[in-house]
Amino acid sequence: MDVTFKIGTLDLASKLSTYKVMWEVSYQKIITTLDNVEHPFSAPKRAIVDFSLLPLDDDLASSVYDALAEQTQTVIFTDPYTASDLVRTMRLTSNLEASFGLKSVNGKRYYKGGELQMRAN
């Protein structure tokens, strides 16, 4: 299966090392019917994307870091369950500084590795 994975304008599908999509279901409230039975009422499912990247050159690593450092990003990804491409506004929930090294002498970041997680808003 071909995977689509874009963060903003950066197409990272060819740079993926690992890729996993999960769906989180949360229950906002419980509705009690007239027969006194409680029924949980779920909110819409929220996408969670875990991924790691292959080694990146300094230019691409700096671009990926800048894109992930934004408060929210528009992410296009493939849902492996339906094989369809989805567009979601997501935020990074993992430690960005642990995956990307400090700026080097040339002013660019480098990718150290590790798994990153993005969660839909």
Backbone as ProteinMPNN parsed JSONL, in Angstrom:
{"seq_chain_A": "MDVTFKIGTLDLASKLSTYKVMWEVSYQKIITTLDNVEHPFSAPKRAIVDFSLLPLDDDLASSVYDALAEQTQTVIFTDPYTASDLVRTMRLTSNLEASFGLKSVNGKRYYKGGELQMRAN", "coords_chain_A": {"N_chain_A": [[0.839, -1.169, 0.0], [0.603, 2.167, -0.884], [1.697, 4.995, 0.874], [0.613, 8.136, 1.947], [2.021, 11.007, 3.293], [2.14, 14.074, 4.5], [3.325, 17.037, 5.919], [2.186, 20.074, 6.247], [3.565, 21.605, 3.522], [5.574, 19.822, 3.129], [6.506, 16.803, 1.795], [6.77, 13.786, 3.166], [6.594, 11.085, 2.721], [8.371, 9.344, 1.395], [10.439, 9.306, 3.154], [9.753, 7.976, 5.443], [10.315, 5.811, 8.161], [9.049, 4.266, 10.166], [5.487, 3.931, 10.609], [2.361, 4.581, 11.913], [-1.1, 4.574, 12.457], [-3.559, 5.448, 14.736], [-6.805, 5.427, 16.232], [-8.477, 7.434, 18.471], [-11.02, 7.203, 20.811], [-13.193, 9.072, 22.676], [-15.401, 9.566, 25.402], [-17.796, 11.891, 25.828], [-20.041, 12.437, 27.423], [-22.567, 10.92, 29.505], [-25.645, 9.609, 28.759], [-28.75, 9.321, 30.266], [-31.486, 7.323, 29.892], [-35.145, 7.2, 29.834], [-35.806, 4.769, 30.992], [-33.952, 4.524, 32.92], [-31.396, 3.691, 32.168], [-27.974, 3.959, 31.526], [-26.188, 5.413, 28.862], [-23.211, 5.689, 27.147], [-22.052, 8.531, 25.359], [-20.32, 9.096, 22.548], [-17.596, 11.14, 21.401], [-16.463, 12.532, 18.248], [-14.091, 10.436, 16.522], [-10.576, 10.704, 17.102], [-7.616, 11.208, 15.322], [-4.409, 9.709, 15.703], [-1.094, 9.847, 14.89], [1.79, 8.024, 14.721], [5.207, 8.17, 13.975], [8.442, 7.606, 12.514], [11.478, 8.743, 11.04], [13.639, 8.16, 8.222], [17.237, 8.613, 7.995], [17.977, 12.076, 7.613], [19.066, 14.752, 5.475], [20.818, 17.822, 6.356], [19.463, 20.135, 5.435], [16.81, 19.276, 4.88], [16.171, 18.261, 7.399], [16.161, 20.594, 8.953], [13.991, 21.905, 7.775], [11.883, 20.123, 8.364], [11.951, 20.236, 11.16], [11.257, 22.954, 11.572], [8.645, 22.92, 10.535], [7.357, 21.134, 12.292], [7.62, 22.515, 14.655], [5.716, 24.456, 14.668], [2.619, 25.646, 16.093], [0.172, 24.343, 15.327], [-0.354, 22.031, 12.638], [-1.233, 21.367, 9.251], [-1.962, 18.225, 8.244], [-1.623, 15.67, 5.904], [-2.496, 12.395, 5.556], [-2.39, 8.807, 5.116], [-4.978, 6.673, 5.928], [-4.597, 3.551, 7.183], [-6.613, 1.684, 7.554], [-8.783, 2.242, 5.918], [-7.571, 2.884, 3.566], [-7.608, 5.431, 2.523], [-6.857, 8.89, 1.874], [-6.511, 11.346, 4.331], [-7.18, 14.594, 5.675], [-6.115, 16.477, 8.314], [-6.011, 18.804, 11.038], [-3.303, 18.977, 13.097], [-1.309, 18.512, 16.089], [1.953, 18.389, 17.505], [2.821, 15.974, 19.878], [4.939, 14.752, 21.047], [8.359, 14.968, 22.282], [10.053, 17.331, 20.679], [12.64, 18.359, 20.763], [14.126, 16.202, 21.635], [14.333, 14.579, 19.433], [15.546, 16.048, 17.464], [18.688, 17.48, 16.907], [20.703, 20.148, 18.305], [21.274, 23.352, 16.744], [23.769, 23.318, 14.28], [27.114, 24.43, 13.409], [26.689, 25.575, 10.932], [24.17, 26.594, 11.233], [21.979, 24.922, 10.979], [19.58, 22.375, 11.84], [19.87, 18.951, 12.952], [18.703, 15.603, 12.436], [18.209, 13.316, 14.954], [16.858, 10.962, 15.324], [14.26, 8.692, 16.432], [10.875, 8.218, 17.639], [8.074, 10.113, 16.656], [5.043, 11.759, 17.604], [1.889, 12.742, 16.461], [-1.163, 14.404, 17.046], [-4.58, 14.726, 16.367], [-6.451, 17.756, 16.514]], "CA_chain_A": [[0.0, 0.0, 0.0], [1.311, 3.44, -0.918], [1.336, 5.841, 2.004], [0.76, 9.58, 1.795], [2.285, 11.675, 4.567], [2.611, 15.442, 4.278], [3.165, 18.008, 6.995], [2.186, 21.331, 5.5], [3.958, 21.363, 2.128], [6.659, 18.834, 3.097], [6.096, 15.429, 1.509], [7.711, 12.921, 3.883], [6.238, 9.677, 2.518], [9.547, 8.558, 1.005], [11.401, 9.358, 4.257], [9.214, 7.294, 6.617], [10.897, 4.556, 8.612], [7.889, 3.587, 10.748], [4.263, 4.712, 10.421], [1.228, 3.911, 12.546], [-2.256, 5.44, 12.698], [-4.517, 4.932, 15.712], [-7.978, 6.281, 16.409], [-8.84, 7.575, 19.874], [-12.436, 7.475, 21.046], [-13.458, 9.542, 24.035], [-16.827, 9.681, 25.696], [-17.995, 13.212, 26.408], [-21.044, 12.427, 28.481], [-23.41, 9.734, 29.619], [-27.057, 9.953, 28.65], [-29.628, 8.401, 30.988], [-32.796, 7.264, 29.241], [-36.287, 7.156, 30.755], [-35.823, 3.504, 31.724], [-32.852, 4.625, 33.872], [-30.206, 3.015, 31.65], [-26.969, 4.933, 31.099], [-25.569, 5.142, 27.566], [-22.132, 6.643, 26.866], [-22.17, 9.25, 24.097], [-18.931, 9.308, 22.133], [-17.204, 12.27, 20.561], [-15.847, 12.031, 17.014], [-12.779, 9.814, 16.697], [-9.433, 11.587, 16.888], [-6.485, 10.477, 14.741], [-3.079, 9.816, 16.298], [-0.123, 9.308, 13.938], [3.149, 7.81, 15.221], [6.1, 7.938, 12.843], [9.858, 7.947, 12.605], [11.998, 9.053, 9.715], [14.964, 7.708, 7.828], [18.184, 9.729, 8.15], [17.69, 13.248, 6.786], [20.17, 15.701, 5.341], [20.631, 18.975, 7.242], [18.462, 21.065, 4.904], [15.484, 18.709, 5.1], [15.956, 18.17, 8.85], [15.778, 21.932, 9.417], [12.634, 22.177, 7.281], [10.957, 19.296, 9.145], [11.917, 20.811, 12.509], [10.473, 24.195, 11.533], [7.233, 22.575, 10.331], [6.834, 20.51, 13.51], [7.669, 23.474, 15.759], [4.511, 25.286, 14.62], [1.599, 25.256, 17.077], [-0.627, 23.314, 14.656], [0.026, 21.782, 11.261], [-2.166, 20.622, 8.42], [-1.3, 16.964, 7.913], [-2.322, 14.757, 4.999], [-1.954, 11.064, 5.82], [-3.19, 7.68, 4.659], [-5.557, 5.817, 6.957], [-4.369, 2.179, 6.719], [-7.816, 0.873, 7.674], [-9.661, 2.502, 4.774], [-6.69, 3.183, 2.427], [-7.958, 6.743, 1.972], [-6.064, 10.003, 2.38], [-7.277, 12.236, 5.2], [-6.563, 15.877, 6.016], [-6.459, 16.861, 9.682], [-5.16, 19.761, 11.738], [-2.697, 18.189, 14.169], [-0.241, 19.114, 16.884], [2.973, 17.441, 17.93], [2.706, 15.692, 21.308], [6.189, 14.189, 21.553], [9.423, 15.933, 22.538], [10.734, 17.667, 19.433], [14.067, 18.578, 21.027], [14.788, 14.908, 21.814], [14.525, 13.956, 18.123], [16.361, 16.908, 16.611], [19.829, 18.051, 17.609], [20.844, 21.597, 18.294], [21.798, 23.919, 15.508], [25.199, 23.119, 14.101], [27.852, 25.645, 13.075], [26.085, 26.178, 9.743], [22.855, 27.119, 11.575], [20.918, 23.976, 10.638], [19.312, 21.299, 12.786], [20.045, 17.607, 12.415], [17.735, 14.635, 12.958], [18.869, 12.27, 15.727], [16.065, 9.743, 15.282], [13.238, 8.563, 17.461], [9.494, 8.245, 17.164], [7.317, 11.34, 16.882], [3.601, 11.519, 17.621], [1.02, 13.88, 16.176], [-2.527, 14.122, 17.484], [-5.552, 15.653, 15.782], [-7.053, 18.694, 17.477]], "C_chain_A": [[0.893, 1.243, 0.0], [0.786, 4.328, 0.201], [1.574, 7.298, 1.636], [1.003, 10.164, 3.175], [2.917, 13.027, 4.292], [2.331, 16.27, 5.521], [3.297, 19.375, 6.349], [2.485, 21.039, 4.036], [5.057, 20.319, 2.009], [6.103, 17.433, 2.872], [7.139, 14.493, 2.106], [7.442, 11.437, 3.672], [7.461, 8.826, 2.186], [10.593, 8.505, 2.112], [10.923, 8.626, 5.506], [9.966, 6.004, 6.91], [9.811, 3.697, 9.252], [6.69, 4.521, 10.651], [3.105, 3.934, 11.02], [0.13, 4.942, 12.785], [-3.176, 4.736, 13.684], [-5.675, 5.918, 15.792], [-8.375, 6.264, 17.873], [-10.325, 7.927, 19.966], [-12.576, 7.933, 22.49], [-14.962, 9.729, 24.196], [-17.058, 10.974, 26.463], [-18.987, 13.206, 27.558], [-21.816, 11.118, 28.459], [-24.857, 10.204, 29.619], [-27.857, 8.887, 29.393], [-31.007, 8.463, 30.344], [-33.905, 7.144, 30.285], [-36.372, 5.85, 31.539], [-34.633, 3.39, 32.681], [-31.615, 3.821, 33.461], [-29.247, 4.086, 31.14], [-26.317, 4.48, 29.797], [-24.454, 6.159, 27.337], [-22.299, 7.24, 25.47], [-20.762, 9.636, 23.661], [-18.778, 10.569, 21.293], [-16.653, 11.703, 19.256], [-14.457, 11.452, 17.292], [-11.679, 10.823, 16.374], [-8.25, 10.754, 16.397], [-5.208, 10.762, 15.523], [-2.119, 9.13, 15.336], [1.231, 9.236, 14.626], [4.034, 7.53, 14.022], [7.54, 8.208, 13.249], [10.374, 8.058, 11.181], [13.338, 8.384, 9.486], [15.939, 8.866, 8.033], [17.912, 10.841, 7.133], [18.955, 14.086, 6.624], [19.832, 16.959, 6.147], [19.556, 19.935, 6.75], [17.049, 20.559, 5.179], [15.176, 18.611, 6.592], [15.539, 19.526, 9.418], [14.36, 22.28, 8.988], [11.593, 21.396, 8.079], [10.834, 19.851, 10.565], [11.048, 22.064, 12.536], [8.985, 23.91, 11.368], [6.618, 21.995, 11.605], [6.799, 21.473, 14.693], [6.469, 24.416, 15.755], [3.494, 24.767, 15.638], [0.696, 24.147, 16.529], [-0.171, 23.208, 13.212], [-1.13, 21.106, 10.547], [-1.429, 19.39, 7.928], [-2.208, 16.165, 6.987], [-1.687, 13.39, 5.197], [-2.912, 10.002, 5.308], [-3.677, 6.89, 5.862], [-5.392, 4.373, 6.492], [-5.607, 1.294, 6.782], [-8.727, 1.03, 6.465], [-8.89, 2.764, 3.49], [-7.065, 4.502, 1.753], [-7.065, 7.807, 2.606], [-6.963, 10.958, 3.155], [-6.488, 13.507, 5.466], [-7.047, 16.261, 7.409], [-5.514, 17.972, 10.15], [-4.64, 19.041, 12.967], [-1.667, 19.019, 14.913], [0.72, 18.013, 17.305], [2.854, 17.233, 19.433], [3.979, 15.083, 21.883], [7.241, 15.293, 21.679], [10.228, 16.171, 21.264], [12.237, 17.801, 19.636], [14.821, 17.26, 21.219], [15.091, 14.247, 20.474], [15.417, 14.766, 17.198], [17.469, 17.538, 17.444], [19.839, 19.556, 17.519], [21.385, 22.072, 16.958], [23.302, 23.695, 15.453], [25.839, 24.454, 13.713], [27.233, 26.351, 11.874], [24.656, 26.667, 9.996], [21.699, 26.186, 11.287], [20.77, 22.935, 11.739], [19.667, 19.966, 12.141], [19.104, 16.658, 13.142], [18.487, 13.517, 13.654], [18.135, 10.946, 15.658], [15.052, 9.727, 16.413], [11.851, 8.701, 16.875], [8.819, 9.549, 17.575], [5.835, 11.01, 16.842], [2.866, 12.823, 17.359], [-0.407, 13.467, 16.486], [-3.452, 15.176, 16.881], [-6.155, 16.527, 16.871], [-8.517, 18.408, 17.673]], "O_chain_A": [[1.825, 1.346, 0.797], [-0.42, 4.4, 0.441], [2.615, 7.646, 1.078], [0.277, 9.856, 4.12], [4.081, 13.115, 3.9], [1.244, 16.21, 6.097], [4.389, 19.783, 5.953], [1.742, 20.306, 3.383], [5.441, 19.961, 0.895], [5.314, 16.939, 3.677], [8.263, 14.415, 1.61], [8.012, 10.608, 4.38], [7.567, 7.694, 2.658], [11.545, 7.73, 2.017], [11.609, 8.647, 6.528], [10.22, 5.205, 6.009], [9.672, 2.522, 8.912], [6.843, 5.741, 10.614], [2.887, 2.771, 10.681], [0.397, 6.047, 13.258], [-3.531, 3.572, 13.495], [-5.532, 7.095, 15.458], [-8.586, 5.197, 18.451], [-10.811, 8.83, 19.284], [-12.127, 7.253, 23.413], [-15.682, 10.014, 23.239], [-16.587, 11.141, 27.588], [-18.79, 13.897, 28.557], [-21.723, 10.328, 27.52], [-25.237, 11.088, 30.387], [-27.663, 7.692, 29.173], [-31.618, 9.529, 30.263], [-33.631, 7.003, 31.476], [-36.943, 5.818, 32.629], [-34.337, 2.309, 33.191], [-30.878, 3.331, 34.316], [-29.646, 5.001, 30.42], [-25.943, 3.317, 29.647], [-24.712, 7.363, 27.331], [-22.645, 6.537, 24.521], [-20.092, 10.418, 24.335], [-19.691, 10.996, 20.585], [-16.401, 10.501, 19.172], [-13.743, 11.919, 18.179], [-11.828, 11.675, 15.497], [-7.922, 9.722, 16.982], [-4.955, 11.89, 15.947], [-2.307, 7.961, 15.001], [1.764, 10.255, 15.064], [3.668, 6.746, 13.147], [7.812, 8.941, 14.2], [9.776, 7.532, 10.243], [14.073, 8.083, 10.426], [15.501, 10.0, 8.227], [17.653, 10.581, 5.958], [19.804, 14.129, 7.514], [18.69, 17.139, 6.57], [18.812, 20.493, 7.557], [16.193, 21.308, 5.65], [14.043, 18.853, 7.006], [14.656, 19.593, 10.273], [13.609, 22.884, 9.755], [10.544, 21.936, 8.432], [9.732, 19.926, 11.109], [10.203, 22.22, 13.418], [8.153, 24.575, 11.985], [5.487, 22.329, 11.957], [6.03, 21.27, 15.633], [6.231, 25.109, 16.745], [3.512, 23.59, 15.998], [0.482, 23.133, 17.193], [0.334, 24.17, 12.634], [-1.907, 20.369, 11.153], [-0.394, 19.498, 7.271], [-3.401, 16.005, 7.247], [-0.478, 13.237, 5.028], [-4.095, 10.265, 5.093], [-2.885, 6.486, 6.713], [-5.996, 3.995, 5.489], [-5.648, 0.252, 6.128], [-9.368, 0.071, 6.034], [-9.496, 2.858, 2.423], [-6.861, 4.668, 0.55], [-6.581, 7.645, 3.726], [-8.041, 11.33, 2.689], [-5.257, 13.487, 5.479], [-8.251, 16.357, 7.651], [-4.368, 18.059, 9.708], [-5.419, 18.55, 13.785], [-1.217, 20.066, 14.448], [0.336, 16.852, 17.44], [2.793, 18.203, 20.188], [4.082, 14.916, 23.098], [7.025, 16.419, 21.23], [10.992, 15.309, 20.831], [13.02, 17.401, 18.774], [16.029, 17.205, 20.989], [16.012, 13.436, 20.385], [15.983, 14.224, 16.249], [17.23, 18.058, 18.534], [19.083, 20.159, 16.758], [21.886, 21.287, 16.153], [24.01, 23.861, 16.446], [25.169, 25.487, 13.695], [27.245, 27.58, 11.799], [23.992, 27.114, 9.06], [20.544, 26.607, 11.343], [21.715, 22.651, 12.474], [19.753, 19.87, 10.917], [18.753, 16.872, 14.302], [19.307, 12.839, 13.035], [18.734, 9.901, 15.91], [15.002, 10.638, 17.24], [11.665, 9.223, 15.776], [8.978, 10.021, 18.701], [5.414, 10.094, 16.136], [3.172, 13.862, 17.945], [-0.813, 12.334, 16.226], [-3.142, 16.367, 16.886], [-6.342, 16.088, 18.006], [-9.182, 19.097, 18.446]]}, "name": "protein", "num_of_chains": 1, "seq": "MDVTFKIGTLDLASKLSTYKVMWEVSYQKIITTLDNVEHPFSAPKRAIVDFSLLPLDDDLASSVYDALAEQTQTVIFTDPYTASDLVRTMRLTSNLEASFGLKSVNGKRYYKGGELQMRAN"}
